[in-house]
């Protein structure tokens, strides 16, 4: 009898051990949403995050990517992340202002002197940590795990933007932040809010005269077809955030959280060196590297005179 009990306990222990090992090896899939095509900087960031997370978790945490606004535009996706219906997403720091208006600080014009200044600033852990703390204090339901950059934003239209006077009366598509609503009217322009997916048609039909974004986004989304003049105003940072749902975060073990943070750190580290290679690849001086009909206007003074206007509208 005692032998049977002992044998039973051994078998029970073996089964429990097998069950524990099996649970540890359970593969889970997580939804990761962003509103740009996969061959943009957003897609590159998502791919780096997914690959590093799979590596650290030994393929037990796998990312399913949903690019191109398949699950909604950024403001809608941010709400779905807060509710726990989407696990991860990328949003611009500007559109994150729909959750925390303070995020709009990154949209102040000429906050960064150059792309090199921007890269160095975002690579500084003190800035990233301060920004993440600010978001934690002002947002419930979602958590920022990485701050990255895709460079500087510039304006594109059917006309050149050489000076402030060129902006007067023009309708400019802006993101969902009050900061841009303050900056562009200071130049005499009108702001128009709309989802990114409507920008191409709105430029084509004249609903807006001007849009602004990074060169990568301008090219990949073929906005040059309806706005062939790219004025390199470099007026605003094109920063982005990686978010995780608090619902998912609370369900993760301490080890899994470290894997997620490790993957997020990989994105931040990579983007600190990604921007200049992209700009070089565009090669502004070689017309053969551009789509036909695209004209790039660069002013070394970077939209001369705007800094004076900025001083009049900021406290």
Secondary structure, 3 states (H helix, E strand, C coil): CHHHHHHHHHHHHHHHHHHHHHHHCCCEEEEEECCCCCCCHHHHHHHHHHHHHHHHCCCCEEEEEECCCCCCCHHHHHHHHHHCCCCEEEEECCHHHHCCHHHHHHHCCCCCCCHHHHHHHHHCHHHHHHHHHHHHHHCCCEEEEEEEEEEEEEEEECCCCCCHHHHCCCEEEECCCHHHHHHHHHCCCEEEECCHHHHHHHHHHCCCCEEEECHHHHHHCCHHHCCCEEEEEEEEEEEEEEEEEHHHHHHCCHHHHHHHHHHHHHHHHHHHHHHHHHHHHHCCCCHHHCCCCCEEECCCCCCCCHHHHHHHHCC
